[in-house]
Amino acid sequence: MLDPAICTKVSDFFQTSVLNRLEDFHAQLMEGNLWEVESTLCDLSKELHNTILEELPSTAQAFSANHQAPKGVKMQQRTHSIRISTGKQITVDSPYYKQRPVNCSSTRRPLLEHWQAIDCTSPLLMDRVGFMSMLAPSYELACQSVNKFGIEICLSSVQKITTRLAHQ
């Protein structure tokens, strides 16, 4: 069930960060400052993304409550940090299989598999980093590129994510 607090947070965010600033955006556009308006809107979009995905821990909790381990497999709760497409890490508690299920290609972390996350990296972040790594002649340039577009991630993370993606 959706936490009512997240609805309030999103509503308050729109009110204070977007609706209350519409006249400012209009004035900036009238002054010819399209770059500033677009830049601000991109930053606000990133903030909204992070605000909404702060719901991941409660969603993980709901998944865990409804999840059943395969027959004969012992399960426990473990903490995982999932890196979302903005680069932010969000910590969730989720089921963990103490041993890999027999005759199953499933991972030991069913929630991450359910969300199609590869080694605690969201699918969209994996896609963006993988794409930039493919285009750039080096990991360093790929890292600079994803940072330029608002993804807060370090060089070693770009290398690890690219390597994991290649293994998949």
Secondary structure as the mmCIF struct_conf table of DSSP 4:
data_model
#
loop_
_struct_conf.conf_type_id
_struct_conf.id
_struct_conf.beg_label_comp_id
_struct_conf.beg_label_asym_id
_struct_conf.beg_label_seq_id
_struct_conf.end_label_comp_id
_struct_conf.end_label_asym_id
_struct_conf.end_label_seq_id
HELX_RH_AL_P HELX_RH_AL_P1 PRO A 4 PHE A 13
HELX_RH_PI_P HELX_RH_PI_P1 PHE A 14 VAL A 18
HELX_RH_3T_P HELX_RH_3T_P1 LEU A 19 ARG A 21
HELX_RH_AL_P HELX_RH_AL_P2 LEU A 22 MET A 30
TURN_TY1_P TURN_TY1_P1 GLU A 31 GLY A 32
HELX_RH_AL_P HELX_RH_AL_P3 LEU A 34 LEU A 53
TURN_TY1_P TURN_TY1_P2 GLU A 54 GLU A 55
HELX_RH_AL_P HELX_RH_AL_P4 LEU A 56 ASN A 66
HELX_LH_PP_P HELX_LH_PP_P1 ALA A 69 PRO A 70
TURN_TY1_P TURN_TY1_P3 LYS A 71 GLY A 72
STRN STRN1 MET A 75 ARG A 83
TURN_TY1_P TURN_TY1_P4 SER A 85 THR A 86
BEND BEND1 GLY A 87 GLY A 87
STRN STRN2 GLN A 89 TYR A 97
BEND BEND2 LYS A 98 GLN A 99
HELX_LH_PP_P HELX_LH_PP_P2 ARG A 100 PRO A 101
TURN_TY1_P TURN_TY1_P5 VAL A 102 ASN A 103
BEND BEND3 ARG A 108 ARG A 108
HELX_RH_AL_P HELX_RH_AL_P5 PRO A 110 HIS A 114
TURN_TY1_P TURN_TY1_P6 TRP A 115 GLN A 116
STRN STRN3 ILE A 118 ILE A 118
TURN_TY1_P TURN_TY1_P7 ASP A 119 CYS A 120
STRN STRN4 THR A 121 THR A 121
HELX_RH_AL_P HELX_RH_AL_P6 PRO A 123 LEU A 135
BEND BEND4 ALA A 136 SER A 138
HELX_RH_AL_P HELX_RH_AL_P7 TYR A 139 LYS A 148
TURN_TY1_P TURN_TY1_P8 PHE A 149 GLY A 150
HELX_RH_AL_P HELX_RH_AL_P8 LEU A 155 HIS A 167
#
